[in-house]
Amino acid sequence: MLTDPQTSGGLLVSCAPEAADRLVEDIRAAGYPAACRIGAVVSGAGTLKVRDLGNG
């Protein structure tokens, strides 16, 4: 989990892929409706691919 007070204290949380949907649901239920998945870590050749998931 990472937090950055320079950006209103936003959080970046990492979890196992199979736990992601439940984690987002739990965070939203705790009163943070803007919680969303923003990406995935995959194996590869060290390139960076940015894709807008359109849910935030």
N, CA and C atoms as an extended XYZ file, in Angstrom:
168
Properties=species:S:1:pos:R:3:atomname:S:1:resname:S:1:resid:I:1 pbc="F F F"
N         0.852       -1.161        0.000 N   MET     1
C         0.000        0.000        0.000 CA  MET     1
C         0.900        1.226        0.000 C   MET     1
N         0.631        2.169       -0.867 N   LEU     2
C         1.365        3.431       -0.947 CA  LEU     2
C         0.398        4.589       -0.777 C   LEU     2
N         0.859        5.645       -0.132 N   THR     3
C         0.055        6.853        0.010 CA  THR     3
C         0.906        8.058       -0.346 C   THR     3
N         0.302        9.098       -0.858 N   ASP     4
C         1.027       10.307       -1.233 CA  ASP     4
C         0.277       11.523       -0.731 C   ASP     4
N         0.736       12.150        0.371 N   PRO     5
C         0.042       13.312        0.911 CA  PRO     5
C         0.053       14.510       -0.032 C   PRO     5
N         0.926       14.510       -1.028 N   GLN     6
C         0.973       15.612       -1.984 CA  GLN     6
C        -0.211       15.573       -2.946 C   GLN     6
N        -0.881       14.441       -3.025 N   THR     7
C        -2.029       14.304       -3.930 CA  THR     7
C        -3.276       13.939       -3.135 C   THR     7
N        -3.544       14.685       -2.101 N   SER     8
C        -4.726       14.483       -1.250 CA  SER     8
C        -4.726       13.147       -0.529 C   SER     8
N        -3.562       12.533       -0.377 N   GLY     9
C        -3.473       11.288        0.372 CA  GLY     9
C        -4.005       10.071       -0.344 C   GLY     9
N        -4.052       10.090       -1.664 N   GLY    10
C        -4.540        8.931       -2.412 CA  GLY    10
C        -3.754        7.678       -2.093 C   GLY    10
N        -4.368        6.519       -2.264 N   LEU    11
C        -3.729        5.242       -1.967 CA  LEU    11
C        -3.558        4.404       -3.219 C   LEU    11
N        -2.463        3.651       -3.248 N   LEU    12
C        -2.249        2.636       -4.270 CA  LEU    12
C        -2.090        1.324       -3.522 C   LEU    12
N        -2.951        0.358       -3.810 N   VAL    13
C        -2.952       -0.923       -3.112 CA  VAL    13
C        -2.674       -2.027       -4.122 C   VAL    13
N        -1.853       -2.976       -3.738 N   SER    14
C        -1.550       -4.129       -4.579 CA  SER    14
C        -2.098       -5.385       -3.914 C   SER    14
N        -2.675       -6.285       -4.722 N   CYS    15
C        -3.190       -7.547       -4.181 CA  CYS    15
C        -3.160       -8.599       -5.281 C   CYS    15
N        -3.427       -9.832       -4.892 N   ALA    16
C        -3.507      -10.922       -5.863 CA  ALA    16
C        -4.663      -10.659       -6.825 C   ALA    16
N        -4.499      -10.990       -8.106 N   PRO    17
C        -5.556      -10.715       -9.091 CA  PRO    17
C        -6.913      -11.284       -8.704 C   PRO    17
N        -6.923      -12.477       -8.126 N   GLU    18
C        -8.203      -13.094       -7.774 CA  GLU    18
C        -8.894      -12.410       -6.600 C   GLU    18
N        -8.182      -11.539       -5.891 N   ALA    19
C        -8.769      -10.818       -4.759 CA  ALA    19
C        -9.175       -9.393       -5.113 C   ALA    19
N        -8.844       -8.939       -6.315 N   ALA    20
C        -9.016       -7.527       -6.672 CA  ALA    20
C       -10.467       -7.054       -6.632 C   ALA    20
N       -11.370       -7.778       -7.242 N   ASP    21
C       -12.766       -7.326       -7.275 CA  ASP    21
C       -13.348       -7.225       -5.867 C   ASP    21
N       -13.080       -8.225       -5.043 N   ARG    22
C       -13.594       -8.214       -3.666 CA  ARG    22
C       -12.973       -7.069       -2.867 C   ARG    22
N       -11.688       -6.825       -3.062 N   LEU    23
C       -11.019       -5.741       -2.346 CA  LEU    23
C       -11.635       -4.394       -2.707 C   LEU    23
N       -11.881       -4.155       -3.986 N   VAL    24
C       -12.508       -2.901       -4.414 CA  VAL    24
C       -13.901       -2.777       -3.796 C   VAL    24
N       -14.671       -3.848       -3.799 N   GLU    25
C       -16.005       -3.826       -3.180 CA  GLU    25
C       -15.913       -3.471       -1.698 C   GLU    25
N       -14.962       -4.085       -0.996 N   ASP    26
C       -14.798       -3.826        0.437 CA  ASP    26
C       -14.389       -2.382        0.707 C   ASP    26
N       -13.494       -1.848       -0.105 N   ILE    27
C       -13.059       -0.458        0.078 CA  ILE    27
C       -14.221        0.493       -0.186 C   ILE    27
N       -14.991        0.234       -1.235 N   ARG    28
C       -16.168        1.068       -1.508 CA  ARG    28
C       -17.175        0.988       -0.366 C   ARG    28
N       -17.403       -0.219        0.160 N   ALA    29
C       -18.342       -0.403        1.270 CA  ALA    29
C       -17.874        0.314        2.529 C   ALA    29
N       -16.570        0.541        2.644 N   ALA    30
C       -16.014        1.243        3.802 CA  ALA    30
C       -16.130        2.757        3.659 C   ALA    30
N       -16.748        3.215        2.554 N   GLY    31
C       -16.989        4.646        2.401 CA  GLY    31
C       -16.101        5.367        1.411 C   GLY    31
N       -15.456        4.612        0.516 N   TYR    32
C       -14.583        5.218       -0.489 CA  TYR    32
C       -15.090        4.852       -1.885 C   TYR    32
N       -16.124        5.544       -2.372 N   PRO    33
C       -16.782        5.160       -3.620 CA  PRO    33
C       -15.913        5.301       -4.871 C   PRO    33
N       -14.817        6.024       -4.797 N   ALA    34
C       -13.966        6.209       -5.973 CA  ALA    34
C       -12.961        5.076       -6.161 C   ALA    34
N       -12.946        4.101       -5.264 N   ALA    35
C       -12.003        2.987       -5.385 CA  ALA    35
C       -12.223        2.259       -6.708 C   ALA    35
N       -11.125        1.913       -7.397 N   CYS    36
C       -11.233        1.196       -8.664 CA  CYS    36
C        -9.921        0.496       -8.989 C   CYS    36
N       -10.010       -0.499       -9.845 N   ARG    37
C        -8.813       -1.169      -10.368 CA  ARG    37
C        -8.188       -0.252      -11.403 C   ARG    37
N        -6.858       -0.139      -11.365 N   ILE    38
C        -6.192        0.730      -12.331 CA  ILE    38
C        -5.180       -0.001      -13.198 C   ILE    38
N        -4.912       -1.259      -12.934 N   GLY    39
C        -3.935       -1.954      -13.756 CA  GLY    39
C        -3.591       -3.325      -13.220 C   GLY    39
N        -2.595       -3.927      -13.853 N   ALA    40
C        -2.141       -5.260      -13.470 CA  ALA    40
C        -0.642       -5.354      -13.683 C   ALA    40
N         0.004       -6.186      -12.892 N   VAL    41
C         1.425       -6.464      -13.057 CA  VAL    41
C         1.525       -7.806      -13.764 C   VAL    41
N         2.233       -7.819      -14.881 N   VAL    42
C         2.387       -9.046      -15.658 CA  VAL    42
C         3.855       -9.259      -15.986 C   VAL    42
N         4.221      -10.492      -16.254 N   SER    43
C         5.603      -10.763      -16.653 CA  SER    43
C         5.787      -10.325      -18.100 C   SER    43
N         7.013       -9.996      -18.438 N   GLY    44
C         7.271       -9.558      -19.798 CA  GLY    44
C         8.687       -9.052      -19.968 C   GLY    44
N         8.900       -8.317      -21.027 N   ALA    45
C        10.232       -7.859      -21.398 CA  ALA    45
C        10.596       -6.504      -20.805 C   ALA    45
N         9.869       -6.038      -19.819 N   GLY    46
C        10.222       -4.781      -19.188 CA  GLY    46
C         9.675       -3.550      -19.883 C   GLY    46
N         8.658       -3.694      -20.705 N   THR    47
C         8.040       -2.539      -21.343 CA  THR    47
C         6.860       -2.080      -20.496 C   THR    47
N         6.445       -0.870      -20.708 N   LEU    48
C         5.325       -0.309      -19.963 CA  LEU    48
C         4.179       -0.054      -20.919 C   LEU    48
N         3.010       -0.553      -20.567 N   LYS    49
C         1.814       -0.335      -21.376 CA  LYS    49
C         0.770        0.308      -20.476 C   LYS    49
N         0.271        1.469      -20.867 N   VAL    50
C        -0.740        2.176      -20.087 CA  VAL    50
C        -2.057        2.086      -20.835 C   VAL    50
N        -3.086        1.634      -20.127 N   ARG    51
C        -4.401        1.492      -20.740 CA  ARG    51
C        -5.432        2.091      -19.799 C   ARG    51
N        -6.292        2.952      -20.313 N   ASP    52
C        -7.362        3.556      -19.522 CA  ASP    52
C        -8.496        2.555      -19.405 C   ASP    52
N        -8.786        2.123      -18.164 N   LEU    53
C        -9.865        1.167      -17.951 CA  LEU    53
C       -11.225        1.840      -17.923 C   LEU    53
N       -11.245        3.181      -17.892 N   GLY    54
C       -12.481        3.932      -18.001 CA  GLY    54
C       -13.442        3.784      -16.847 C   GLY    54
N       -12.949        3.502      -15.646 N   ASN    55
C       -13.870        3.343      -14.527 CA  ASN    55
C       -13.473        4.214      -13.340 C   ASN    55
N       -12.956        5.375      -13.591 N   GLY    56
C       -12.594        6.209      -12.457 CA  GLY    56
C       -12.515        7.613      -12.855 C   GLY    56
